[in-house]
Amino acid sequence: MRERTYKKMAGTSAVFIEVNYPFASPVERDGMVWTETELGLNAAGPIELRWKEPLANSLALEGLEEYDPPQSGEARYVTSQGVAFYYLADKQAWIQLTDSV
């Protein structure tokens, strides 16, 4: 099976969405594409998700660090993107949730 690849979302420093996701417009920063291995997703093993209330957009995910710091495994649905993201504390990153997590 081919490894998934991700790009950072526009205007964020640590929100990653799959490169081939057809309903969003990930903006490539510095020409970078990250693999699952580079993000440490393969090493993490299965993630136990803890769902919290939905957010309007991916920029709001980063704002949580100021007033409600996320923990690894926290998951949030982002209505403007139509997908959910989960948080990896060791990478300080929100990753698009896929069926393999």
Phi and psi in degrees as GROMACS dihedral restraints (atoms count N, CA, C in turn):
[ dihedral_restraints ]
;  ai    aj    ak    al  type     phi  dphi    fc
    3     4     5     6     1   -77.7    20    10
    4     5     6     7     1   141.8    20    10
    6     7     8     9     1   -70.9    20    10
    7     8     9    10     1   136.7    20    10
    9    10    11    12     1   -70.3    20    10
   10    11    12    13     1   150.9    20    10
   12    13    14    15     1  -125.2    20    10
   13    14    15    16     1   151.9    20    10
   15    16    17    18     1  -132.7    20    10
   16    17    18    19     1   154.3    20    10
   18    19    20    21     1  -125.9    20    10
   19    20    21    22     1   157.1    20    10
   21    22    23    24     1   -76.8    20    10
   22    23    24    25     1   144.4    20    10
   24    25    26    27     1   -73.9    20    10
   25    26    27    28     1   149.8    20    10
   27    28    29    30     1   -57.9    20    10
   28    29    30    31     1   136.5    20    10
   30    31    32    33     1    78.4    20    10
   31    32    33    34     1     5.2    20    10
   33    34    35    36     1  -120.0    20    10
   34    35    36    37     1   163.4    20    10
   36    37    38    39     1  -107.1    20    10
   37    38    39    40     1   -13.6    20    10
   39    40    41    42     1  -154.9    20    10
   40    41    42    43     1    43.1    20    10
   42    43    44    45     1  -121.7    20    10
   43    44    45    46     1   115.3    20    10
   45    46    47    48     1  -110.4    20    10
   46    47    48    49     1   135.2    20    10
   48    49    50    51     1  -127.4    20    10
   49    50    51    52     1   147.7    20    10
   51    52    53    54     1   -57.9    20    10
   52    53    54    55     1   139.3    20    10
   54    55    56    57     1   -57.3    20    10
   55    56    57    58     1   -40.5    20    10
   57    58    59    60     1   -93.5    20    10
   58    59    60    61     1    13.5    20    10
   60    61    62    63     1   -65.8    20    10
   61    62    63    64     1   119.4    20    10
   63    64    65    66     1   -79.8    20    10
   64    65    66    67     1   -12.0    20    10
   66    67    68    69     1  -108.4    20    10
   67    68    69    70     1     7.3    20    10
   69    70    71    72     1  -131.7    20    10
   70    71    72    73     1   168.4    20    10
   72    73    74    75     1  -119.0    20    10
   73    74    75    76     1    80.0    20    10
   75    76    77    78     1   -64.6    20    10
   76    77    78    79     1   138.0    20    10
   78    79    80    81     1  -105.4    20    10
   79    80    81    82     1   125.0    20    10
   81    82    83    84     1   -72.5    20    10
   82    83    84    85     1   127.8    20    10
   84    85    86    87     1  -106.9    20    10
   85    86    87    88     1   129.2    20    10
   87    88    89    90     1    55.7    20    10
   88    89    90    91     1    26.0    20    10
   90    91    92    93     1    67.3    20    10
   91    92    93    94     1    17.8    20    10
   93    94    95    96     1   -92.8    20    10
   94    95    96    97     1   138.2    20    10
   96    97    98    99     1  -128.1    20    10
   97    98    99   100     1   132.3    20    10
   99   100   101   102     1  -106.6    20    10
  100   101   102   103     1   139.9    20    10
  102   103   104   105     1   -91.9    20    10
  103   104   105   106     1   166.3    20    10
  105   106   107   108     1   -56.2    20    10
  106   107   108   109     1   -40.7    20    10
  108   109   110   111     1   -64.3    20    10
  109   110   111   112     1   -44.6    20    10
  111   112   113   114     1   -63.0    20    10
  112   113   114   115     1   -32.7    20    10
  114   115   116   117     1   -83.8    20    10
  115   116   117   118     1    -6.9    20    10
  117   118   119   120     1    80.3    20    10
  118   119   120   121     1    18.6    20    10
  120   121   122   123     1   -73.4    20    10
  121   122   123   124     1   -34.9    20    10
  123   124   125   126     1   -68.6    20    10
  124   125   126   127     1   -34.5    20    10
  126   127   128   129     1   -75.1    20    10
  127   128   129   130     1   -23.3    20    10
  129   130   131   132     1   -71.0    20    10
  130   131   132   133     1   -25.1    20    10
  132   133   134   135     1    69.7    20    10
  133   134   135   136     1  -170.8    20    10
  135   136   137   138     1   -60.8    20    10
  136   137   138   139     1   138.1    20    10
  138   139   140   141     1  -102.5    20    10
  139   140   141   142     1   131.2    20    10
  141   142   143   144     1   -86.6    20    10
  142   143   144   145     1   113.7    20    10
  144   145   146   147     1   -87.1    20    10
  145   146   147   148     1   140.9    20    10
  147   148   149   150     1  -121.4    20    10
  148   149   150   151     1   108.2    20    10
  150   151   152   153     1   -78.5    20    10
  151   152   153   154     1   137.5    20    10
  153   154   155   156     1  -123.5    20    10
  154   155   156   157     1   175.1    20    10
  156   157   158   159     1   -60.9    20    10
  157   158   159   160     1   149.4    20    10
  159   160   161   162     1   -64.0    20    10
  160   161   162   163     1   160.5    20    10
  162   163   164   165     1  -124.0    20    10
  163   164   165   166     1   157.7    20    10
  165   166   167   168     1   -74.1    20    10
  166   167   168   169     1   -38.7    20    10
  168   169   170   171     1  -151.9    20    10
  169   170   171   172     1   169.8    20    10
  171   172   173   174     1   -68.4    20    10
  172   173   174   175     1   -25.2    20    10
  174   175   176   177     1   -62.8    20    10
  175   176   177   178     1   -33.0    20    10
  177   178   179   180     1   -65.3    20    10
  178   179   180   181     1   -27.3    20    10
  180   181   182   183     1   -59.9    20    10
  181   182   183   184     1   -46.6    20    10
  183   184   185   186     1   -67.3    20    10
  184   185   186   187     1   -33.2    20    10
  186   187   188   189     1   -63.3    20    10
  187   188   189   190     1   -21.3    20    10
  189   190   191   192     1   -60.9    20    10
  190   191   192   193     1   -30.8    20    10
  192   193   194   195     1   -60.3    20    10
  193   194   195   196     1   -24.4    20    10
  195   196   197   198     1   -79.8    20    10
  196   197   198   199     1   -40.2    20    10
  198   199   200   201     1  -121.5    20    10
  199   200   201   202     1   -14.6    20    10
  201   202   203   204     1  -150.4    20    10
  202   203   204   205     1    70.8    20    10
  204   205   206   207     1   -52.7    20    10
  205   206   207   208     1   125.8    20    10
  207   208   209   210     1   -75.6    20    10
  208   209   210   211     1   157.5    20    10
  210   211   212   213     1  -115.1    20    10
  211   212   213   214     1   156.8    20    10
  213   214   215   216     1   -53.6    20    10
  214   215   216   217     1   135.0    20    10
  216   217   218   219     1    91.5    20    10
  217   218   219   220     1    -7.7    20    10
  219   220   221   222     1   -67.2    20    10
  220   221   222   223     1   135.6    20    10
  222   223   224   225     1  -125.9    20    10
  223   224   225   226     1   141.4    20    10
  225   226   227   228     1  -138.8    20    10
  226   227   228   229     1   134.6    20    10
  228   229   230   231     1   -83.3    20    10
  229   230   231   232     1   135.1    20    10
  231   232   233   234     1  -111.6    20    10
  232   233   234   235     1   109.6    20    10
  234   235   236   237     1   -63.1    20    10
  235   236   237   238     1   -38.2    20    10
  237   238   239   240     1   -67.8    20    10
  238   239   240   241     1   -24.7    20    10
  240   241   242   243     1   -96.1    20    10
  241   242   243   244     1   -23.3    20    10
  243   244   245   246     1    74.5    20    10
  244   245   246   247     1    21.3    20    10
  246   247   248   249     1  -141.9    20    10
  247   248   249   250     1   168.4    20    10
  249   250   251   252     1  -107.5    20    10
  250   251   252   253     1   157.2    20    10
  252   253   254   255     1  -129.4    20    10
  253   254   255   256     1   150.5    20    10
  255   256   257   258     1  -124.3    20    10
  256   257   258   259     1   156.3    20    10
  258   259   260   261     1  -102.0    20    10
  259   260   261   262     1   134.6    20    10
  261   262   263   264     1  -113.5    20    10
  262   263   264   265     1   107.5    20    10
  264   265   266   267     1   -63.2    20    10
  265   266   267   268     1   -39.0    20    10
  267   268   269   270     1   -66.2    20    10
  268   269   270   271     1   -21.1    20    10
  270   271   272   273     1  -104.4    20    10
  271   272   273   274     1    -7.8    20    10
  273   274   275   276     1    49.0    20    10
  274   275   276   277     1    51.1    20    10
  276   277   278   279     1  -138.9    20    10
  277   278   279   280     1   147.5    20    10
  279   280   281   282     1  -100.2    20    10
  280   281   282   283     1   127.6    20    10
  282   283   284   285     1  -117.5    20    10
  283   284   285   286     1   137.7    20    10
  285   286   287   288     1   -59.2    20    10
  286   287   288   289     1   132.1    20    10
  288   289   290   291     1   -75.2    20    10
  289   290   291   292     1   130.6    20    10
  291   292   293   294     1  -123.7    20    10
  292   293   294   295     1   171.4    20    10
  294   295   296   297     1   -68.2    20    10
  295   296   297   298     1   -13.1    20    10
  297   298   299   300     1   -91.8    20    10
  298   299   300   301     1    -1.9    20    10
